[in-house]
Amino acid sequence: MGSGCNRRKRGREVGFVGLSTHSCRRVYGEEIGWRAKVDPCFSVQPPSVAGSRAAVGRRYRRARALLPALSMQERFESVPRGSVTTPEGFVAAGMSAGLKPSGAPDLAAVYSSEVVAAAAAGVFTQSQFAAAPVLWCREQLERSSGRARAVLINAGQANAATGDAGHRDAVMLSQRLAALLRVPEEQVLVASTGVIGRRIDCGRVEAALPQLTRALQDSSAGAARAEGGLQAARAMMTTDLVPKHTAATATIQGRRVSVGVMAKGSGMIHPDMATLLAFVTTDAVVEPQQWARYLRAAADVSFNQITVDGDTSTNDTLIGFANGASGVSIPDDEQSEVHRTFQAMLTHGLQHAAKAIARDGEGATVLLEVRVQGTASDAEARRLARTVARSNLFKAAVYGRDPNWGRIAAALGYSGVCLSPAAVDIALGPHVLMRSGQPVPFDARAASDYIQSAADAGRSPDTYLTEADTVSVDIRVGSGDGSGVAWGCDLSYDYVRINAEYTT
């Protein structure tokens, strides 16, 4: 994660005129709006292998229980230009506090205006170098017994590896916002993204907080509330080329219930929860412990299934708020239709954001989707899929539009999963490359054109982040019942340039 100042020179600040092949995305990025074009029904994969066997088993059963609901598109619908302010009772704002040299927006907040504090839960980085905001959020959620009202987000400085001083900065800023919002100090969380080793410029943030608070108060209704959510999504961007936000709504017990999501991430993306900053809101009535389980289950089948470069950040954070403004209670019963519809909406939002992050990988021109079947377990299939998705040799071949299936086979071989090469089938989109471990004659030019067509589709707002700009790899390794999927992106010259010049 980082401020990405050099990459941003190609972005909004200079208007993206005649630059790299993927830079045109910025022209229409804010208008993508996370339309219903993008798979309102999606496939759910079982959770990652992180955590205890018992916890993984419970999350797996919850995810599997969603499958019938997810096949019924009519249960919920996407909200055009939806965001974290789509659910009732939430407001958000974004602004420039001067944390980024470019002057781009860099400070945001999300706030639940309901009288009762929202149920709150978080899923955080597993890095032993966890940033000060991550440590403070963990403390706050424990102190408040899973209740919160707001989160303050800054981009530009990660406040990671900054010692006790960085921790004091995170504490002080959360307390300042709590005072301005007139809420208990333990009910305000913080999140940061930017260059590791740099403390937050607290003077600039403190000076901006009164204006940010007024913006929250002024965006409490109608178009202003909707715009506030979009502003917040833009303000937390670093090397991202497009803001990432989505929302869905369903009618339950005669009342509307919504889930909104915003996320940022483009580099330092690898499955180890959460590989990004992401924030989820819902107006459903959910108890804190119940909400924490739902959030973890949805994260396991979304953010833990993506990789861009194999690096996990010190600041990875997913925070969710459930304020109950709709008055609709979600029963803690996996067989309940209400439960299944709600969990489906939640997972839909997180998976959508996860794919958007992979598609917006630094320097990326296509989204990769690797699907594996035939393993003894889903965990093995997921591991195989992630190994292929993160193979630098394969990712580079995709950027070169080279259907080099040998690199897929090589990745399968070093995955650590026991398999029989004689049982392996590989297909690139509609092109079968290997069957039963034997090469199959194929039209290399047509296969190359398939990859190029996906890159071409990514330049259009109508086909960006759809099946059209996705390069699919289907792999079968046997006759087992296991299956899994992972998402990634190609590896271009721009990825190296962006990260070579990151702080210079």
C-alpha positions in Angstrom: 0.0 0.0 0.0 1.2 3.5 -0.5 0.5 7.0 -1.7 1.6 6.1 -5.2 2.4 9.7 -6.0 4.4 8.8 -9.1 1.6 6.6 -10.5 -0.9 9.3 -9.8 0.9 11.5 -12.2 -0.7 9.4 -14.9 -4.1 9.7 -13.2 -6.7 12.2 -12.4 -4.3 15.1 -11.7 -3.1 15.3 -15.3 -6.2 13.9 -17.0 -4.9 10.7 -18.5 -4.1 12.0 -22.0 -2.6 9.5 -24.4 -0.8 7.4 -21.8 -0.5 3.7 -21.0 -2.9 1.0 -22.3 -4.8 0.8 -19.0 -4.7 4.4 -18.0 -7.9 5.2 -19.8 -9.7 3.4 -17.0 -9.4 6.5 -14.9 -11.5 8.5 -17.4 -14.6 6.5 -16.5 -13.6 5.0 -13.2 -16.0 7.0 -11.1 -18.9 6.2 -13.4 -18.5 2.4 -13.3 -20.7 2.6 -10.3 -20.5 -1.1 -9.7 -23.5 -1.8 -12.0 -25.6 -4.9 -11.9 -23.7 -6.0 -15.0 -21.2 -7.7 -12.8 -22.6 -11.1 -11.8 -25.3 -10.3 -9.3 -25.2 -14.1 -8.8 -21.7 -15.3 -8.2 -20.0 -18.6 -7.2 -19.0 -18.9 -3.5 -15.8 -20.7 -2.7 -15.0 -22.2 0.7 -12.9 -20.3 3.2 -9.1 -20.0 3.3 -7.1 -22.4 5.5 -6.3 -19.6 7.9 -7.3 -20.2 11.5 -8.1 -23.3 13.5 -9.7 -26.3 11.9 -12.9 -25.9 13.9 -13.2 -22.2 12.9 -12.5 -23.0 9.2 -15.1 -25.8 9.3 -17.7 -23.5 10.7 -17.0 -20.8 8.1 -17.0 -23.4 5.4 -20.4 -24.7 6.4 -21.8 -21.1 6.5 -20.4 -20.4 3.0 -21.7 -23.7 1.6 -25.2 -22.9 3.1 -25.3 -19.8 0.8 -25.3 -21.7 -2.4 -29.0 -22.1 -2.9 -29.7 -18.5 -2.2 -26.9 -17.3 -4.5 -28.6 -19.0 -7.5 -31.7 -16.7 -7.0 -30.8 -13.3 -8.4 -34.2 -11.9 -7.5 -33.4 -12.1 -3.8 -31.4 -8.8 -3.9 -30.4 -6.3 -6.5 -27.3 -4.1 -7.0 -27.7 -0.3 -6.5 -26.2 1.9 -9.2 -23.4 4.0 -7.8 -24.1 2.5 -4.4 -21.6 2.8 -1.5 -21.3 2.7 2.3 -24.0 5.4 2.5 -26.7 3.3 0.7 -27.8 1.6 4.0 -29.9 3.9 6.2 -28.3 5.9 9.0 -24.8 6.1 7.5 -23.0 9.2 6.2 -19.5 9.6 4.8 -17.2 12.3 3.6 -13.9 12.7 1.9 -11.6 15.7 1.5 -8.0 16.8 1.0 -6.0 17.4 4.2 -2.7 17.9 2.4 -1.3 14.4 3.3 -0.6 13.6 -0.4 1.9 15.8 -2.3 -0.5 15.8 -5.3 -3.2 17.5 -3.3 -5.6 14.7 -4.1 -8.3 13.8 -1.5 -6.6 11.9 1.4 -8.9 12.0 4.4 -12.3 10.3 4.9 -14.7 9.2 7.5 -17.7 6.9 7.8 -20.3 7.6 10.6 -23.4 5.9 11.8 -25.8 8.7 12.9 -28.1 6.3 14.8 -28.5 6.9 18.5 -27.3 3.4 19.4 -23.8 2.5 18.4 -23.5 0.0 15.6 -22.4 -3.6 16.0 -18.8 -3.5 14.7 -16.2 -6.1 13.8 -12.9 -6.2 12.1 -10.6 -8.6 10.2 -7.0 -7.5 10.2 -3.6 -8.3 8.8 -1.7 -11.3 10.1 1.6 -9.4 9.7 3.7 -9.3 12.9 4.5 -5.7 11.8 0.9 -4.7 12.1 0.5 -0.9 11.8 -0.5 1.3 14.8 -4.1 1.8 13.5 -4.6 -2.0 13.3 -3.4 -2.4 16.8 -5.6 0.5 18.0 -8.7 -0.9 16.3 -8.3 -4.3 17.9 -8.0 -2.6 21.3 -11.1 -0.4 20.6 -13.3 -3.2 19.5 -12.4 -5.2 22.6 -12.9 -2.2 24.8 -16.3 -1.4 23.4 -17.5 -5.1 23.2 -17.9 -4.8 19.4 -19.7 -1.4 19.2 -18.6 1.6 17.2 -20.0 4.7 15.6 -17.2 5.9 13.2 -14.0 5.2 11.4 -11.4 7.8 10.3 -9.3 6.9 7.3 -6.2 8.6 5.9 -4.1 7.9 2.8 -0.5 9.1 2.3 1.2 7.8 5.4 0.7 4.2 6.6 1.7 4.9 10.2 3.3 1.4 10.2 6.6 0.6 11.9 6.4 3.9 13.6 6.8 2.7 17.2 5.1 4.2 20.3 4.9 7.6 18.6 2.8 6.2 15.8 0.5 4.5 18.3 0.0 7.8 20.1 -0.9 9.5 16.8 -3.6 6.9 16.1 -5.1 7.2 19.6 -5.0 11.0 19.6 -6.8 11.3 16.2 -9.5 8.9 17.1 -10.1 10.8 20.3 -10.3 14.1 18.4 -12.9 12.8 16.0 -14.9 11.3 18.9 -14.9 14.7 20.6 -16.1 16.5 17.5 -18.8 13.9 16.9 -19.7 13.8 20.6 -19.5 10.1 20.9 -17.7 7.9 23.4 -13.9 7.6 22.6 -14.0 3.8 22.4 -16.5 4.0 19.5 -14.2 5.6 16.9 -11.8 3.5 14.9 -8.9 4.6 12.6 -7.3 3.1 9.4 -4.3 4.3 7.4 -2.7 3.5 4.1 0.5 4.9 2.5 4.2 4.6 2.8 5.4 2.3 5.6 7.6 3.9 8.1 6.0 7.3 7.9 3.8 8.7 10.7 0.6 10.5 10.0 0.9 14.3 9.6 -1.3 14.9 12.7 -1.1 18.6 12.4 -2.8 18.6 9.0 -5.4 16.0 10.0 -6.3 17.9 13.2 -6.7 21.1 11.2 -9.0 19.2 8.7 -11.2 17.4 11.2 -13.7 20.2 11.9 -14.3 20.5 8.1 -14.6 16.8 7.7 -17.1 16.7 10.6 -19.2 19.4 9.1 -19.2 17.5 5.8 -20.6 14.5 7.6 -23.3 16.6 9.2 -24.2 18.3 5.9 -24.5 15.0 3.9 -27.3 13.4 5.9 -29.9 13.1 3.2 -30.6 12.5 -0.5 -28.0 13.2 -3.1 -25.5 14.7 -0.6 -25.5 11.5 1.3 -24.9 9.4 -1.8 -22.1 11.8 -2.9 -20.4 11.6 0.5 -20.0 7.8 0.0 -18.3 8.3 -3.4 -16.1 11.0 -2.0 -14.9 8.8 0.8 -14.1 6.0 -1.6 -12.0 8.3 -3.6 -10.2 9.8 -0.6 -8.7 6.5 0.5 -7.2 5.6 -2.9 -3.4 5.4 -3.2 -2.1 3.6 -6.3 -5.7 2.7 -7.3 -6.8 3.9 -10.7 -10.5 3.5 -9.9 -12.6 4.0 -6.7 -14.2 0.7 -5.5 -17.7 0.8 -4.1 -20.8 -1.2 -4.4 -24.2 -1.7 -2.7 -27.1 -4.1 -2.8 -30.6 -4.1 -1.4 -33.3 -6.6 -0.6 -36.9 -6.4 0.7 -37.1 -8.5 3.8 -40.3 -8.7 5.9 -41.7 -5.8 3.9 -38.8 -3.5 4.6 -35.6 -2.6 2.7 -32.3 -3.9 4.0 -29.0 -2.8 2.4 -25.3 -3.6 2.4 -22.7 -1.1 1.2 -19.0 -1.6 0.6 -16.0 0.5 -0.3 -12.5 -0.7 -0.6 -9.0 0.3 -1.8 -6.1 -1.8 -3.0 -3.9 -2.2 -6.0 -0.5 -3.4 -4.8 0.7 -5.5 -1.9 -2.3 -7.8 -2.5 -2.1 -11.4 -1.4 -4.4 -13.8 0.5 -3.8 -13.4 4.2 -6.8 -11.2 5.2 -7.5 -8.6 4.3 -5.0 -7.5 1.7 -6.6 -4.0 1.5 -8.6 -1.4 3.3 -12.3 -2.2 3.2 -15.4 -0.9 5.0 -18.8 -2.5 5.1 -22.1 -1.0 6.3 -25.5 -2.5 6.8 -28.8 -1.2 8.3 -29.7 -4.7 9.4 -30.1 -5.6 13.1 -27.2 -7.9 13.9 -25.6 -8.7 17.3 -21.8 -8.0 17.5 -20.6 -11.6 17.9 -23.0 -12.7 15.1 -21.9 -9.9 12.9 -18.2 -10.8 13.4 -18.9 -14.4 12.3 -20.8 -13.2 9.2 -18.0 -10.7 8.2 -15.3 -13.4 8.6 -17.2 -15.9 6.5 -17.7 -13.4 3.7 -14.0 -12.3 3.8 -12.9 -15.9 3.5 -14.7 -16.3 0.2 -13.7 -13.0 -1.2 -10.6 -11.0 -0.1 -8.7 -14.1 0.9 -9.0 -15.4 -2.7 -7.1 -12.6 -4.5 -3.5 -12.0 -5.3 -1.7 -9.3 -7.2 2.0 -9.6 -6.3 2.4 -12.0 -3.4 2.9 -9.3 -0.8 0.7 -8.7 2.2 0.5 -5.2 3.8 1.1 -4.2 7.4 -2.2 -2.2 7.3 -4.7 -4.7 6.0 -8.1 -3.9 7.5 -11.7 -4.9 7.0 -14.2 -3.1 9.3 -17.9 -3.6 9.2 -20.8 -1.7 10.9 -24.4 -2.9 11.4 -26.5 -0.1 12.9 -30.0 -1.7 12.8 -31.7 1.3 11.2 -33.9 -0.8 9.0 -35.4 -2.6 12.0 -35.0 -6.0 10.3 -33.4 -8.6 12.5 -31.2 -11.2 10.9 -31.8 -14.6 12.6 -28.7 -16.6 13.5 -30.0 -19.5 11.6 -28.3 -20.7 8.5 -31.5 -22.4 7.2 -33.5 -19.1 7.5 -34.3 -17.5 4.2 -33.7 -14.1 5.8 -30.3 -15.2 7.0 -29.3 -16.6 3.6 -30.4 -13.6 1.7 -28.5 -11.2 4.0 -25.3 -13.3 3.9 -25.6 -13.6 0.2 -25.7 -9.7 -0.1 -22.8 -9.3 2.2 -20.7 -11.9 0.4 -21.7 -10.4 -3.0 -20.4 -7.0 -1.9 -17.1 -8.2 -0.6 -16.4 -10.5 -3.5 -17.2 -7.7 -6.0 -14.7 -5.5 -4.2 -12.1 -8.3 -4.2 -12.4 -8.8 -7.9 -12.2 -5.0 -8.4 -8.9 -4.9 -6.5 -7.4 -7.7 -8.5 -8.5 -6.1 -11.7 -7.0 -2.8 -10.7 -3.7 -4.4 -9.8 -0.8 -2.1 -10.4 -0.1 -2.1 -14.1 -2.8 -4.7 -14.8 -4.6 -4.9 -18.2 -6.8 -7.9 -17.4 -8.4 -9.8 -14.6 -7.3 -13.4 -14.1 -9.7 -16.0 -12.8 -8.2 -19.4 -12.1 -10.7 -22.3 -11.4 -9.6 -25.7 -10.2 -11.6 -28.9 -9.9 -11.1 -32.5 -9.1 -9.0 -32.3 -5.9 -9.6 -34.3 -2.7 -10.6 -31.1 -0.9 -11.6 -27.6 -1.5 -8.6 -26.4 0.4 -6.3 -28.1 -2.1 -8.2 -26.6 -5.0 -7.9 -23.2 -3.5 -4.2 -23.6 -3.0 -3.6 -24.7 -6.6 -5.7 -21.8 -7.9 -3.8 -19.3 -5.8 -0.4 -20.7 -6.9 -1.2 -20.3 -10.5 -2.7 -16.9 -10.0 0.4 -15.6 -8.3 2.9 -17.2 -10.7 5.0 -14.3 -12.0 6.0 -16.3 -15.1 2.4 -17.0 -16.0 1.3 -13.4 -15.2 4.0 -12.1 -17.5 3.0 -14.4 -20.2 -0.6 -13.2 -20.0 0.6 -9.6 -20.3 2.5 -10.7 -23.4 -0.6 -12.4 -24.8 1.4 -15.6 -24.8 -0.7 -18.8 -24.2 2.3 -20.5 -22.5 0.5 -23.3 -20.7 3.8 -24.8 -19.5 3.9 -22.0 -16.9 0.6 -23.1 -15.6 1.7 -26.7 -15.3 4.9 -25.6 -13.6 3.0 -23.7 -11.0 0.7 -26.7 -10.3 3.8 -28.8 -9.8 5.4 -26.6 -7.1 2.1 -25.8 -5.3 2.7 -28.4 -2.6 -0.6 -30.2 -3.5 -0.2 -33.9 -4.3 -1.5 -34.6 -7.8 -1.0 -36.9 -10.8 0.3 -35.1 -13.9 -1.5 -37.7 -16.0 -4.8 -36.5 -14.7 -4.4 -32.8 -15.4 -6.5 -30.9 -17.9 -5.9 -27.2 -18.7 -8.0 -24.8 -20.7 -7.4 -21.1 -21.4 -10.9 -19.7 -22.0 -12.4 -21.8 -24.8 -9.0 -23.2 -25.8 -8.1 -26.7 -24.5 -4.3 -26.8 -24.0 -3.8 -30.0 -22.1 -5.9 -33.1 -21.6 -5.0 -36.0 -19.3 -1.5 -34.7 -18.9 -0.8 -34.5 -22.6 -0.4 -31.4 -24.8 -3.3 -30.8 -27.2 -2.8 -29.1 -30.5 -4.4 -25.7 -30.4 -4.5 -22.5 -32.4 -1.9 -20.3 -30.6 -2.9 -17.2 -32.5 -6.5 -17.6 -31.5 -5.6 -18.2 -27.9 -3.4 -15.1 -28.0 -6.3 -13.1 -29.5 -8.5 -14.4 -26.6 -6.2 -12.7 -24.1 -5.9 -9.5 -26.2 -9.7 -9.3 -26.5 -10.0 -9.3 -22.7 -7.5 -6.4 -22.5 -9.4 -4.5 -25.2 -12.7 -5.0 -23.3 -11.1 -3.5 -20.2 -10.8 -0.2 -22.0 -14.6 0.2 -22.2 -16.8 1.3 -19.2 -19.4 -1.2 -20.4 -17.2 -4.2 -20.2 -14.6 -3.3 -17.5 -14.7 -5.8 -14.6 -17.0 -8.2 -16.5 -16.6 -11.6 -18.0 -15.4 -9.8 -21.2 -12.2 -8.5 -19.7 -11.5 -11.6 -17.7 -8.9 -14.2 -18.7 -10.2 -17.6 -17.4 -8.1 -20.6 -16.7 -9.9 -23.9 -16.0 -7.9 -26.8 -14.5 -9.0 -30.3 -13.6 -6.5 -32.4 -11.7 -8.5 -35.6 -11.0 -12.0 -36.9 -10.1 -12.3 -35.5 -6.6 -15.1 -33.3 -5.4 -12.9 -30.4 -4.4 -13.1 -27.1 -6.2 -11.7 -23.6 -5.7 -11.1 -20.3 -7.5 -8.6 -17.4 -7.2 -8.3 -14.1 -8.9 -5.3 -12.1 -9.9 -4.0 -10.0 -12.8 -1.3 -9.9 -15.4 2.2 -8.6 -14.7 3.3 -5.6 -16.8 6.3 -3.3 -17.2 4.2 -0.7 -15.4 4.1 -2.8 -12.2 7.9 -2.7 -12.0 8.1 1.0 -12.9 5.4 2.0 -10.3 7.1 0.1 -7.5 10.7 1.0 -8.6 9.8 4.7 -8.3 7.5 4.4 -5.3 9.1 6.9 -2.9 11.4 8.7 -5.3 
